[in-house]
């Protein structure tokens, strides 16, 4: 089974020129956790998914591979929906 989430996460991280360690520090996860998420050794918890969606400003649907077009989670000029 293809790890769409992990591939998407790795691509987003690399597009921002972040190492796994850098991303982990930014979202309060270890480098190992980021590695495991990218390789499919573990699945993201709901909190992991929420944290990464907010960090990358992308819908969880996109992160999970349920849609092909990245959709912003919030307008940069406005606060996060529901916040």
N, C-alpha and C positions, 0 to 999 in steps of 0.2 A: 504494500500500500504506500502510495506516495505521501510524503510529509509536506503538504502544501503550506501549512502554517510555518514550518521551519524554513522552507525555501523563501517564503515571503519575508519572514523576519530577517534572515540573513541578507537578502537583497536590500531591504530598507536600511539595515545597519551599514552595509557597505556603501550604499548611495550617500550616506551621511559621513563617510570616512571615519566610522567609529570601530574600535576594536570591541571584542566581546567584553573585555574588562571595562572599557569606557561606557558602553551601554549599561552594563550591570551597575556601575556606580550611579549613573543617571536615574535609574529606575529602582534602585535599592534591591538588586539581585546580585548573586555571585556570578563570576565568569563561568563557572561550571554549570549553573542553572541556565544561562544563556546558551551555552554549548549544547546542553541536553535538549533544550527547546528546539534549537536549530536542527539537530540531528534526529529528532523524534524519539529520543530515549525517555522523555517524559512529555506529558501533555500539559498545556497551560491551565492553571486554575482560573476560575472566573476573575479573581483579583489580578492575576498576571495579565490576563487578556485586557481587562479594564485599564491597568497601568500602562501597558504598551500602546493601546489605542489612544489614550490621552497623550502620551509622549510623542507618538508619531502623527497625532491629529488625523487619524484615519478610523473609519468605521470598523467595528469588529467583524462585520461581514467580509470586508476586504482581507483582513488579517487571516481569517479562517478559510479564505478561498471560495467563498460563496458568491462573490461577484468579481468581475474582471476589472471594473473601473474603480479606482480609488476615490472614495467619497470622504471629504473632510468631516470630522466629528463636530467641529465648531468653527465658526467664522473667527479668524484671528482678531477681529475688532470687537467681538462679543465674547462673553464668558461661555464656558462649557454649558451645554443644555442641561437644565436641571440643577444648576449650581448658582 
